[in-house]
Amino acid sequence: MKIINPEQPKQGSNEDISLSSLDKRLQKIAADLEHTQIAEYVNLLNRPRTMIWKNLLAGTARGVGIAIGFTFFAATILYVLRILGALNLPIIGDYIADIVRIVQIQLEGKTY
């Protein structure tokens, strides 16, 4: 007759299963942390010149994008105003014609 010690776990017990599931979870967490590129972020924080350079480039690109977007938006608005001005609507037409005339004078470089 064999005496089994209740404190000694058997092979294939819940403890082995929980350790293997814990190992899998730890490997997944490590892969997720590696995927988020935290090491690269820490390196970037430790090199302020690189961070300033990247932020300068990002800000410049953002500014150029805003300027181009505003140009297209303003051109579209002026195009619509010019069409509305050509319709000769009673009150709105004169107002729009004045706005278009002022903008055209400014674009030509003349003073108003």
Disulfide bonds with the S-S distance in Angstrom:
none
